[in-house]
Amino acid sequence: MRIIILTTESSDEMRQRGKEAGALGWMTKPFKEQDLRDLMNTVFSG
């Protein structure tokens, strides 16, 4: 399973915890739709 975290959290500590939990992508809200599409393409193509 590939996990992308969409959150309002932007601290390095939270990003590290997400990575340790298996997240392959991280995006902080608010974000642009195209940025999310790009991240999804990167995560799900690999």
C-alpha distance matrix in Angstrom:
0.0 3.8 6.5 10.1 12.9 15.9 18.8 22.5 22.2 23.1 24.2 23.3 22.8 20.2 18.3 18.5 17.2 14.2 13.6 14.3 11.8 9.0 9.4 9.8 12.2 15.0 17.6 20.7 22.4 24.5 23.0 24.0 22.2 22.4 20.9 17.8 17.7 18.3 15.5 13.0 14.7 14.4 10.7 9.8 12.7 12.1
3.8 0.0 3.8 6.9 10.1 13.2 16.3 19.9 19.6 20.1 21.5 20.5 20.6 18.0 15.7 16.3 15.6 12.2 11.5 13.2 11.1 7.9 7.0 6.5 8.6 11.6 14.2 17.5 19.4 21.4 19.7 20.7 19.1 19.1 17.4 14.4 14.6 14.8 11.8 9.7 11.6 11.1 7.3 7.2 10.5 9.9
6.5 3.8 0.0 3.8 6.5 9.7 12.6 16.3 16.0 16.8 18.3 17.7 17.6 14.7 12.7 13.8 12.9 9.3 9.5 11.5 9.2 6.8 4.7 5.6 6.7 8.8 11.3 14.3 16.2 18.4 17.1 18.6 17.5 18.0 16.0 12.9 14.0 14.5 11.1 9.7 12.5 11.9 8.4 9.4 12.9 12.5
10.1 6.9 3.8 0.0 3.8 6.5 9.7 13.3 13.3 14.0 16.0 15.9 16.4 13.3 11.1 13.2 12.8 9.1 9.8 12.7 10.9 9.1 5.6 5.8 4.4 5.6 7.6 10.7 12.6 14.7 13.3 15.0 14.2 14.9 12.6 9.6 11.4 12.0 8.5 7.9 11.3 10.8 8.0 9.9 13.2 13.4
12.9 10.1 6.5 3.8 0.0 3.8 6.2 9.8 9.8 11.0 13.1 13.6 13.9 10.5 9.1 11.7 11.0 7.5 9.5 12.3 10.5 10.0 6.6 8.2 6.2 4.8 6.2 8.2 10.1 12.7 12.2 14.7 14.6 15.9 13.3 10.7 13.4 14.1 10.7 10.9 14.5 13.9 11.5 13.6 16.9 16.9
15.9 13.2 9.7 6.5 3.8 0.0 3.8 7.3 8.7 10.3 13.2 14.6 15.3 11.9 10.9 14.2 13.7 10.6 12.9 15.7 14.1 13.8 10.4 11.4 8.6 6.2 5.0 5.9 6.7 9.1 9.1 11.8 12.0 14.1 11.7 9.2 12.5 13.7 11.0 11.5 15.1 15.2 13.5 15.5 18.6 19.3
18.8 16.3 12.6 9.7 6.2 3.8 0.0 3.8 5.3 7.8 10.8 12.9 13.4 10.0 10.1 13.6 12.9 10.7 13.6 16.1 14.7 15.3 12.3 13.8 11.1 7.8 6.5 5.1 5.6 8.5 9.8 13.3 14.3 16.5 14.0 12.2 15.8 16.7 14.1 15.1 18.6 18.4 16.8 19.0 22.1 22.5
22.5 19.9 16.3 13.3 9.8 7.3 3.8 0.0 3.8 6.4 9.5 12.6 13.3 10.4 11.2 14.8 14.4 13.0 15.9 18.3 17.4 18.4 15.4 16.9 14.0 10.3 8.4 5.3 5.1 7.6 10.0 13.8 15.6 17.9 15.4 14.3 18.1 18.9 16.5 18.0 21.4 21.0 19.9 22.4 25.3 25.6
22.2 19.6 16.0 13.3 9.8 8.7 5.3 3.8 0.0 3.8 6.0 9.1 9.5 6.8 8.1 11.5 11.3 10.6 13.5 15.6 15.3 16.6 14.1 15.8 13.3 9.7 9.0 6.5 8.1 10.7 12.6 16.3 18.2 20.0 17.0 16.1 19.8 20.0 17.2 18.9 22.2 21.2 19.8 22.6 25.4 25.2
23.1 20.1 16.8 14.0 11.0 10.3 7.8 6.4 3.8 0.0 3.8 6.6 8.5 6.9 7.0 10.4 11.5 11.0 13.0 15.5 16.0 17.0 14.3 15.3 12.7 9.1 8.5 6.3 9.0 11.3 12.4 16.0 18.3 19.4 16.1 15.8 19.5 19.0 16.3 18.7 21.6 20.1 19.2 22.4 24.8 24.3
24.2 21.5 18.3 16.0 13.1 13.2 10.8 9.5 6.0 3.8 0.0 3.8 5.3 5.3 6.4 8.7 10.0 10.8 12.5 14.4 15.5 17.0 15.0 16.4 14.4 11.3 11.7 10.0 12.8 15.0 16.2 19.6 21.9 22.9 19.4 19.1 22.6 21.8 18.9 21.3 24.1 22.2 21.0 24.4 26.6 25.7
23.3 20.5 17.7 15.9 13.6 14.6 12.9 12.6 9.1 6.6 3.8 0.0 3.8 5.5 5.0 6.1 8.6 9.8 10.4 12.2 14.1 15.4 13.8 14.9 13.5 11.1 12.5 11.9 15.2 17.5 18.0 21.1 23.2 23.6 19.9 19.8 22.9 21.6 18.6 21.0 23.4 21.0 19.9 23.4 25.3 23.9
22.8 20.6 17.6 16.4 13.9 15.3 13.4 13.3 9.5 8.5 5.3 3.8 0.0 3.8 5.5 5.1 6.3 8.7 9.9 10.5 12.4 14.5 13.6 15.5 14.8 12.6 14.4 13.8 16.9 19.4 20.2 23.6 25.3 26.1 22.5 21.8 24.9 24.0 20.6 22.6 25.3 22.9 21.2 24.5 26.7 25.1
20.2 18.0 14.7 13.3 10.5 11.9 10.0 10.4 6.8 6.9 5.3 5.5 3.8 0.0 3.8 5.4 5.0 6.2 8.6 9.8 10.5 12.5 11.2 13.5 12.5 10.0 11.7 11.2 14.0 16.8 17.7 21.1 22.6 23.6 20.2 19.1 22.3 21.8 18.4 20.0 23.0 21.1 19.1 22.1 24.7 23.5
18.3 15.7 12.7 11.1 9.1 10.9 10.1 11.2 8.1 7.0 6.4 5.0 5.5 3.8 0.0 3.8 5.4 5.1 6.2 8.6 9.8 10.8 8.9 10.4 9.3 7.2 9.6 10.1 13.6 16.2 16.3 19.3 20.7 21.2 17.7 16.7 19.7 18.8 15.3 17.1 19.8 17.6 15.8 19.1 21.4 20.1
18.5 16.3 13.8 13.2 11.7 14.2 13.6 14.8 11.5 10.4 8.7 6.1 5.1 5.4 3.8 0.0 3.8 5.4 5.0 6.1 8.5 9.9 9.4 11.0 11.2 10.2 13.1 13.9 17.3 20.0 19.9 22.9 24.0 24.4 20.8 19.7 22.4 21.2 17.7 19.3 21.7 19.1 17.1 20.3 22.4 20.4
17.2 15.6 12.9 12.8 11.0 13.7 12.9 14.4 11.3 11.5 10.0 8.6 6.3 5.0 5.4 3.8 0.0 3.8 5.4 5.0 6.2 8.8 8.8 11.7 12.1 11.1 13.9 14.6 17.6 20.4 20.7 23.8 24.7 25.5 22.1 20.5 23.2 22.6 18.9 19.9 22.7 20.5 17.9 20.7 23.3 21.5
14.2 12.2 9.3 9.1 7.5 10.6 10.7 13.0 10.6 11.0 10.8 9.8 8.7 6.2 5.1 5.4 3.8 0.0 3.8 5.4 5.0 6.5 5.4 8.4 8.7 8.0 11.1 12.4 15.3 18.2 18.1 20.9 21.4 22.2 19.0 17.1 19.7 19.3 15.5 16.3 19.2 17.3 14.6 17.2 20.0 18.5
13.6 11.5 9.5 9.8 9.5 12.9 13.6 15.9 13.5 13.0 12.5 10.4 9.9 8.6 6.2 5.0 5.4 3.8 0.0 3.8 5.3 5.1 4.8 6.7 8.1 8.7 12.3 14.3 17.6 20.2 19.6 22.0 22.4 22.6 19.3 17.6 19.8 18.8 15.0 15.9 18.2 15.7 13.1 16.0 18.2 16.2
14.3 13.2 11.5 12.7 12.3 15.7 16.1 18.3 15.6 15.5 14.4 12.2 10.5 9.8 8.6 6.1 5.0 5.4 3.8 0.0 3.8 5.4 7.3 9.7 11.7 12.3 15.8 17.5 20.6 23.4 23.0 25.6 25.9 26.2 23.0 21.2 23.2 22.4 18.6 19.2 21.4 19.0 16.1 18.6 20.8 18.5
11.8 11.1 9.2 10.9 10.5 14.1 14.7 17.4 15.3 16.0 15.5 14.1 12.4 10.5 9.8 8.5 6.2 5.0 5.3 3.8 0.0 3.8 6.0 9.4 11.3 11.9 15.3 17.0 19.7 22.5 22.3 24.8 24.7 25.4 22.5 20.2 22.1 21.9 18.1 18.0 20.6 18.8 15.5 17.4 20.2 18.3
9.0 7.9 6.8 9.1 10.0 13.8 15.3 18.4 16.6 17.0 17.0 15.4 14.5 12.5 10.8 9.9 8.8 6.5 5.1 5.4 3.8 0.0 3.8 6.3 9.2 10.9 14.5 17.0 19.7 22.3 21.5 23.5 23.1 23.4 20.7 18.3 19.7 19.3 15.6 15.2 17.5 15.5 12.1 13.9 16.5 14.6
9.4 7.0 4.7 5.6 6.6 10.4 12.3 15.4 14.1 14.3 15.0 13.8 13.6 11.2 8.9 9.4 8.8 5.4 4.8 7.3 6.0 3.8 0.0 3.8 5.6 7.3 10.8 13.5 16.2 18.7 17.7 19.8 19.4 19.8 17.0 14.6 16.3 15.9 12.2 12.1 14.7 12.9 9.7 12.0 14.9 13.5
9.8 6.5 5.6 5.8 8.2 11.4 13.8 16.9 15.8 15.3 16.4 14.9 15.5 13.5 10.4 11.0 11.7 8.4 6.7 9.7 9.4 6.3 3.8 0.0 3.8 7.1 10.5 13.8 16.7 18.9 17.1 18.6 18.1 17.8 15.0 13.0 14.2 13.2 9.5 9.7 11.7 9.4 6.4 9.3 11.6 10.2
12.2 8.6 6.7 4.4 6.2 8.6 11.1 14.0 13.3 12.7 14.4 13.5 14.8 12.5 9.3 11.2 12.1 8.7 8.1 11.7 11.3 9.2 5.6 3.8 0.0 3.8 6.8 10.3 13.2 15.2 13.4 15.0 14.8 14.7 11.6 9.8 11.7 10.8 7.0 8.1 10.7 8.8 6.7 10.0 12.4 11.9
15.0 11.6 8.8 5.6 4.8 6.2 7.8 10.3 9.7 9.1 11.3 11.1 12.6 10.0 7.2 10.2 11.1 8.0 8.7 12.3 11.9 10.9 7.3 7.1 3.8 0.0 3.8 6.7 9.9 12.2 11.0 13.4 14.0 14.4 11.1 9.6 12.5 11.9 8.4 10.2 13.2 11.7 10.2 13.3 15.9 15.6
17.6 14.2 11.3 7.6 6.2 5.0 6.5 8.4 9.0 8.5 11.7 12.5 14.4 11.7 9.6 13.1 13.9 11.1 12.3 15.8 15.3 14.5 10.8 10.5 6.8 3.8 0.0 3.8 6.5 8.5 7.2 9.9 11.0 11.9 8.7 7.5 11.1 11.0 8.3 10.4 13.5 12.8 12.1 14.9 17.3 17.7
20.7 17.5 14.3 10.7 8.2 5.9 5.1 5.3 6.5 6.3 10.0 11.9 13.8 11.2 10.1 13.9 14.6 12.4 14.3 17.5 17.0 17.0 13.5 13.8 10.3 6.7 3.8 0.0 3.8 6.1 6.5 10.1 12.1 13.6 10.6 10.0 13.8 14.0 11.8 13.9 17.0 16.4 15.8 18.6 21.1 21.5
22.4 19.4 16.2 12.6 10.1 6.7 5.6 5.1 8.1 9.0 12.8 15.2 16.9 14.0 13.6 17.3 17.6 15.3 17.6 20.6 19.7 19.7 16.2 16.7 13.2 9.9 6.5 3.8 0.0 2.9 5.0 8.7 10.8 13.2 11.0 10.3 14.1 15.1 13.5 15.2 18.3 18.5 18.0 20.3 22.9 23.8
24.5 21.4 18.4 14.7 12.7 9.1 8.5 7.6 10.7 11.3 15.0 17.5 19.4 16.8 16.2 20.0 20.4 18.2 20.2 23.4 22.5 22.3 18.7 18.9 15.2 12.2 8.5 6.1 2.9 0.0 3.8 7.0 9.6 12.1 10.5 10.5 14.0 15.1 14.3 16.0 18.9 19.4 19.4 21.5 23.9 25.1
23.0 19.7 17.1 13.3 12.2 9.1 9.8 10.0 12.6 12.4 16.2 18.0 20.2 17.7 16.3 19.9 20.7 18.1 19.6 23.0 22.3 21.5 17.7 17.1 13.4 11.0 7.2 6.5 5.0 3.8 0.0 3.8 6.5 8.5 6.8 7.2 10.6 11.5 11.1 13.0 15.6 16.2 16.7 18.7 20.8 22.2
24.0 20.7 18.6 15.0 14.7 11.8 13.3 13.8 16.3 16.0 19.6 21.1 23.6 21.1 19.3 22.9 23.8 20.9 22.0 25.6 24.8 23.5 19.8 18.6 15.0 13.4 9.9 10.1 8.7 7.0 3.8 0.0 3.8 5.5 5.2 6.6 8.9 10.0 10.9 12.6 14.5 15.7 16.8 18.4 20.1 22.0
22.2 19.1 17.5 14.2 14.6 12.0 14.3 15.6 18.2 18.3 21.9 23.2 25.3 22.6 20.7 24.0 24.7 21.4 22.4 25.9 24.7 23.1 19.4 18.1 14.8 14.0 11.0 12.1 10.8 9.6 6.5 3.8 0.0 3.8 5.4 5.2 6.3 8.7 10.0 10.6 12.4 14.4 15.4 16.3 18.0 20.5
22.4 19.1 18.0 14.9 15.9 14.1 16.5 17.9 20.0 19.4 22.9 23.6 26.1 23.6 21.2 24.4 25.5 22.2 22.6 26.2 25.4 23.4 19.8 17.8 14.7 14.4 11.9 13.6 13.2 12.1 8.5 5.5 3.8 0.0 3.8 5.4 4.9 6.1 8.6 9.7 10.4 12.3 14.2 15.2 16.1 18.6
20.9 17.4 16.0 12.6 13.3 11.7 14.0 15.4 17.0 16.1 19.4 19.9 22.5 20.2 17.7 20.8 22.1 19.0 19.3 23.0 22.5 20.7 17.0 15.0 11.6 11.1 8.7 10.6 11.0 10.5 6.8 5.2 5.4 3.8 0.0 3.8 5.4 5.1 6.2 8.6 9.9 10.7 12.3 14.2 15.3 17.2
17.8 14.4 12.9 9.6 10.7 9.2 12.2 14.3 16.1 15.8 19.1 19.8 21.8 19.1 16.7 19.7 20.5 17.1 17.6 21.2 20.2 18.3 14.6 13.0 9.8 9.6 7.5 10.0 10.3 10.5 7.2 6.6 5.2 5.4 3.8 0.0 3.8 5.4 5.1 6.1 8.5 9.8 10.5 11.9 13.9 15.8
17.7 14.6 14.0 11.4 13.4 12.5 15.8 18.1 19.8 19.5 22.6 22.9 24.9 22.3 19.7 22.4 23.2 19.7 19.8 23.2 22.1 19.7 16.3 14.2 11.7 12.5 11.1 13.8 14.1 14.0 10.6 8.9 6.3 4.9 5.4 3.8 0.0 3.8 5.5 5.1 6.1 8.6 9.9 10.4 11.8 14.4
18.3 14.8 14.5 12.0 14.1 13.7 16.7 18.9 20.0 19.0 21.8 21.6 24.0 21.8 18.8 21.2 22.6 19.3 18.8 22.4 21.9 19.3 15.9 13.2 10.8 11.9 11.0 14.0 15.1 15.1 11.5 10.0 8.7 6.1 5.1 5.4 3.8 0.0 3.8 5.4 5.1 6.3 8.7 10.0 10.5 12.7
15.5 11.8 11.1 8.5 10.7 11.0 14.1 16.5 17.2 16.3 18.9 18.6 20.6 18.4 15.3 17.7 18.9 15.5 15.0 18.6 18.1 15.6 12.2 9.5 7.0 8.4 8.3 11.8 13.5 14.3 11.1 10.9 10.0 8.6 6.2 5.1 5.5 3.8 0.0 3.8 5.4 5.1 6.1 8.5 9.9 11.2
13.0 9.7 9.7 7.9 10.9 11.5 15.1 18.0 18.9 18.7 21.3 21.0 22.6 20.0 17.1 19.3 19.9 16.3 15.9 19.2 18.0 15.2 12.1 9.7 8.1 10.2 10.4 13.9 15.2 16.0 13.0 12.6 10.6 9.7 8.6 6.1 5.1 5.4 3.8 0.0 3.8 5.4 5.1 5.8 8.1 10.2
14.7 11.6 12.5 11.3 14.5 15.1 18.6 21.4 22.2 21.6 24.1 23.4 25.3 23.0 19.8 21.7 22.7 19.2 18.2 21.4 20.6 17.5 14.7 11.7 10.7 13.2 13.5 17.0 18.3 18.9 15.6 14.5 12.4 10.4 9.9 8.5 6.1 5.1 5.4 3.8 0.0 3.8 5.6 5.4 5.7 8.5
14.4 11.1 11.9 10.8 13.9 15.2 18.4 21.0 21.2 20.1 22.2 21.0 22.9 21.1 17.6 19.1 20.5 17.3 15.7 19.0 18.8 15.5 12.9 9.4 8.8 11.7 12.8 16.4 18.5 19.4 16.2 15.7 14.4 12.3 10.7 9.8 8.6 6.3 5.1 5.4 3.8 0.0 3.8 5.7 5.5 6.6
10.7 7.3 8.4 8.0 11.5 13.5 16.8 19.9 19.8 19.2 21.0 19.9 21.2 19.1 15.8 17.1 17.9 14.6 13.1 16.1 15.5 12.1 9.7 6.4 6.7 10.2 12.1 15.8 18.0 19.4 16.7 16.8 15.4 14.2 12.3 10.5 9.9 8.7 6.1 5.1 5.6 3.8 0.0 3.8 5.7 5.9
9.8 7.2 9.4 9.9 13.6 15.5 19.0 22.4 22.6 22.4 24.4 23.4 24.5 22.1 19.1 20.3 20.7 17.2 16.0 18.6 17.4 13.9 12.0 9.3 10.0 13.3 14.9 18.6 20.3 21.5 18.7 18.4 16.3 15.2 14.2 11.9 10.4 10.0 8.5 5.8 5.4 5.7 3.8 0.0 3.8 5.6
12.7 10.5 12.9 13.2 16.9 18.6 22.1 25.3 25.4 24.8 26.6 25.3 26.7 24.7 21.4 22.4 23.3 20.0 18.2 20.8 20.2 16.5 14.9 11.6 12.4 15.9 17.3 21.1 22.9 23.9 20.8 20.1 18.0 16.1 15.3 13.9 11.8 10.5 9.9 8.1 5.7 5.5 5.7 3.8 0.0 3.8
12.1 9.9 12.5 13.4 16.9 19.3 22.5 25.6 25.2 24.3 25.7 23.9 25.1 23.5 20.1 20.4 21.5 18.5 16.2 18.5 18.3 14.6 13.5 10.2 11.9 15.6 17.7 21.5 23.8 25.1 22.2 22.0 20.5 18.6 17.2 15.8 14.4 12.7 11.2 10.2 8.5 6.6 5.9 5.6 3.8 0.0
